[in-house]
């Protein structure tokens, strides 16, 4: 089997492929048709989509510390001395 060189790097999308760039032409990445996008690909395996479990949305809390809170915490030996330091500009 002969090793062929890789396809050239596309100037539009930065990927290695030959022929017309599907990103530039707006064609479906699955089949190359301009009638639809890959998310609407008519021949897509529906059982694979049915088995896909969407991960739950992430949530969290953000806490902020005032200079006074940081100074009080540093009195107790916490490692927040950097937060209590004045900001110089």
Secondary structure, 3 states (H helix, E strand, C coil): CCCCCCCCECCCCCCECCCCCHHHHCCCCCCCCCCCCHHHCCCCCHHHHHHCCCCCCCCCCCCCCCHHHHHHHHHCCCCCHHHHCCCCC
